[in-house]
Amino acid sequence: MKITRALFVIGCITFMSIDAYAQVVWLSTSATQVDKDTQNPYVAIDASASAEPFVARNAIPIEGLTAIDPDGNAATLENILVGKVRSSADLKLAKAGTYKIGIEAHSVSVNYRLPPDSPNAPPTRASNGMVRKQLTMEEYKSFKLPSDATQVRITRNLRRVATYVTYDRPSNGVLKSDNASGVGLELIPITHPNDMFPDQKASFRLLLNGKPLPDFALTVMPAGQQYRGVRKEIGATSDAQGLVSFTLPEGGRYWLSAAYPVRGAQGSQSTADADAAPTYTDAYTYSMAIEVLY
């Protein structure tokens, strides 16, 4: 089964203000496992950003929220709502098996310096003359860099957020590595995300542009920080094949996250021309919500 790539390409969604405050972005469902005897099998989907996962604080845009059914087809979302503290939607589980729910967001950050007397200076800027622009992909296409801009840094951001829900029995169609896009940072479940138990090893594979990402950290954070007062993060690092494994100590929801800044430039730059030629950075993030049941 091959999932249609177009279902995951969303160019208009950004989380720019969220990044500015170092909040975590997450999706969760009202249940991760739904029994086959459930009448009218629906799950509610919540999307938010907050200082800790699963405590709604700021709604995020969900125009590009997608759900993929066990056969790899797009599932219909209902009752889509963007509120003040969370966004939400309902998903009918029409087929037995595992569904993938996700958002993919692209944006561009442009940073540059303007001289004090520049006619292009915005009303507000940093005291050192630096200007920061956060742009959607559409805005970036028409953006014109001021002619007197120097020290230009352009960051192309790609963020993915995902979770899974199973109706009746787990299936592996939406989990397969060949469904990976091959672009940016991706986290592929090896252990089924709806079939994890306390004190048992869970494994995932980290991919960067379709290839295993070795020796890279994955953050695993349990829900409930507001009751503990500490994050209680579980650290895990991928091996040479990009495989990352860890043991979840107890039941509950967990937020998995990784971020990869890839730095690059347009050719080599000398000190003399560094102000004239922009430098480019690709910034990737991937987060996933899972639930461990007893």
Residue pairs with C-beta under 8 A, 6 or more apart in sequence:
1 71
1 72
1 173
1 176
1 179
2 72
2 178
2 179
3 68
3 72
3 174
3 179
4 72
4 73
4 74
5 181
7 66
7 68
7 74
8 66
8 102
8 104
8 181
9 104
10 63
10 64
10 103
10 104
10 105
10 106
11 106
11 136
11 137
11 138
12 63
12 64
12 136
12 137
12 138
13 61
13 62
13 63
13 64
13 103
13 104
13 105
13 106
13 136
14 61
14 105
14 106
14 107
14 134
14 136
14 157
15 25
15 49
15 60
15 105
15 107
15 159
16 107
16 109
16 134
17 134
18 25
18 49
18 58
18 60
19 157
23 49
23 50
23 51
23 57
23 58
24 49
24 50
24 51
24 52
24 53
24 221
24 255
24 257
24 287
25 47
25 48
25 49
25 60
25 159
25 161
25 287
26 47
26 48
26 49
26 50
26 53
26 54
26 161
26 255
26 287
26 289
27 45
27 46
27 47
27 101
27 102
27 103
27 161
27 162
27 163
27 289
28 45
28 46
28 54
28 163
28 253
28 289
29 43
29 44
29 45
29 46
29 91
29 101
29 163
29 165
30 43
30 44
30 45
30 46
31 43
31 165
32 163
32 164
32 165
32 166
32 193
32 194
32 290
32 291
32 293
33 165
33 166
33 194
33 291
33 293
34 41
34 43
34 93
34 165
34 166
34 167
34 168
35 168
36 96
36 167
36 168
36 169
38 167
41 92
41 93
41 167
42 90
42 91
42 92
42 93
43 90
43 91
43 93
43 165
44 88
44 89
44 90
44 91
45 65
45 67
45 77
45 88
45 89
45 90
45 91
45 101
46 56
46 86
46 87
46 88
47 59
47 60
47 62
47 65
47 86
47 87
47 88
47 103
47 161
48 56
48 57
48 58
48 59
48 60
48 85
48 86
48 87
49 57
49 58
49 60
50 56
50 57
50 58
51 57
52 221
52 223
52 225
52 226
52 231
53 221
53 223
53 253
53 255
53 289
54 223
54 253
54 255
54 289
55 225
55 226
56 85
56 86
57 85
58 85
59 82
59 83
59 84
59 85
59 86
59 87
60 87
60 103
61 82
61 87
62 80
62 82
62 87
62 89
62 103
64 103
64 104
64 105
65 77
65 80
65 87
65 89
65 101
65 102
65 103
66 74
66 77
66 101
66 102
66 103
67 74
67 75
67 76
67 77
67 91
67 99
67 100
67 101
68 74
68 75
68 99
68 100
68 101
68 102
68 174
69 75
69 94
69 95
69 97
69 99
70 95
70 96
70 97
70 98
70 99
70 171
70 173
70 174
71 95
71 97
71 173
72 173
72 174
72 179
75 91
75 92
75 94
75 99
76 92
77 89
77 90
77 91
78 89
78 90
78 91
78 92
79 88
79 89
79 90
80 87
80 88
80 89
81 87
81 88
81 89
91 99
91 101
91 165
93 99
93 165
93 167
95 167
96 167
96 168
96 169
96 171
97 166
97 167
97 168
97 169
97 170
97 171
97 173
98 164
98 165
98 166
98 170
98 171
98 172
98 173
98 174
98 175
98 192
98 194
99 164
99 165
99 166
99 167
99 174
100 162
100 163
100 164
100 174
100 175
101 162
101 163
101 164
101 165
102 160
102 161
102 162
102 163
103 159
103 160
103 161
103 162
104 158
104 159
104 160
105 157
105 158
105 159
105 160
105 161
106 136
106 137
106 156
106 157
106 158
107 134
107 135
107 136
107 137
107 157
107 159
108 134
108 135
108 136
108 137
108 139
108 140
108 143
108 154
108 155
108 156
108 157
109 132
109 133
109 134
109 135
109 153
109 154
109 155
109 157
109 283
110 132
110 133
110 135
110 140
110 143
110 145
110 152
110 153
110 154
110 155
111 130
111 131
111 132
111 133
111 151
111 152
111 153
111 154
111 155
112 130
112 131
112 145
112 146
112 149
112 150
112 151
112 152
112 153
113 128
113 129
113 130
113 131
113 149
113 150
113 151
114 120
114 121
114 125
114 129
114 131
114 146
114 148
114 149
114 150
115 129
115 148
116 129
118 146
118 148
120 146
120 147
120 148
120 149
121 131
122 131
125 131
126 132
130 151
131 149
133 143
135 143
145 152
145 278
150 275
150 276
151 274
151 275
152 277
152 278
152 279
153 278
153 279
153 281
154 278
154 279
154 280
154 281
155 280
155 281
155 282
155 283
156 280
156 281
156 282
156 283
157 283
157 284
157 285
158 183
158 184
158 185
158 282
158 283
158 284
158 285
159 284
159 285
159 286
159 287
160 184
160 185
160 186
160 285
160 286
160 287
161 286
161 287
161 288
162 187
162 286
162 287
162 288
162 289
163 193
163 288
163 289
163 290
164 174
164 175
164 189
164 193
164 194
164 290
165 194
166 194
166 195
170 192
170 194
170 195
172 192
175 188
175 189
175 192
175 193
177 188
177 205
177 207
180 186
180 188
180 207
180 210
181 210
182 207
182 209
182 210
183 209
183 210
184 208
184 209
184 282
184 284
184 286
185 206
185 207
185 208
185 213
185 258
185 259
185 260
185 284
185 285
185 286
186 206
186 207
186 208
186 286
187 204
187 205
187 206
187 207
187 218
187 256
187 258
187 286
187 288
188 204
188 205
188 206
188 207
189 204
190 203
190 204
190 205
190 243
191 201
191 202
191 203
191 204
193 288
193 290
194 290
194 291
196 202
196 248
196 290
196 291
196 292
196 293
197 248
197 292
197 293
197 294
198 248
198 249
198 250
198 251
198 292
198 294
199 247
199 248
199 249
200 247
200 248
201 245
201 246
201 247
202 245
202 246
202 247
202 248
202 290
203 243
203 244
203 245
204 218
204 243
204 244
204 245
204 256
205 212
205 238
205 241
205 242
205 243
205 244
206 212
206 213
206 216
206 218
206 238
206 242
206 244
206 258
207 213
207 242
208 260
208 262
208 284
211 242
212 238
212 240
212 241
212 242
212 243
213 238
213 242
213 260
214 238
214 239
214 240
214 241
214 242
215 237
215 238
215 239
215 240
216 237
216 238
216 242
216 244
216 258
216 260
217 235
217 236
217 237
217 258
218 236
218 237
218 238
218 244
218 246
218 256
218 257
218 258
219 233
219 234
219 235
219 255
219 256
219 257
219 258
220 233
220 234
220 235
220 236
220 246
220 248
220 254
220 255
220 256
221 231
221 232
221 233
221 234
221 254
221 255
221 256
221 257
222 232
222 234
222 250
222 252
222 253
222 254
222 255
223 252
223 253
223 254
223 255
224 252
225 231
225 232
234 246
234 248
234 249
236 244
236 245
236 246
237 244
238 244
248 254
248 292
250 292
251 292
251 293
251 294
252 291
252 292
253 289
253 290
253 291
253 292
254 289
254 290
254 291
254 292
255 287
255 288
255 289
256 287
256 288
256 289
256 290
257 285
257 286
257 287
257 288
258 285
258 286
258 287
259 283
259 284
259 285
259 286
260 283
260 284
260 285
261 281
261 282
261 283
261 284
262 281
262 282
262 283
262 284
263 279
263 281
264 279
264 280
264 281
264 282
265 277
265 279
265 280
266 277
266 278
266 279
266 280
267 277
269 277
269 279
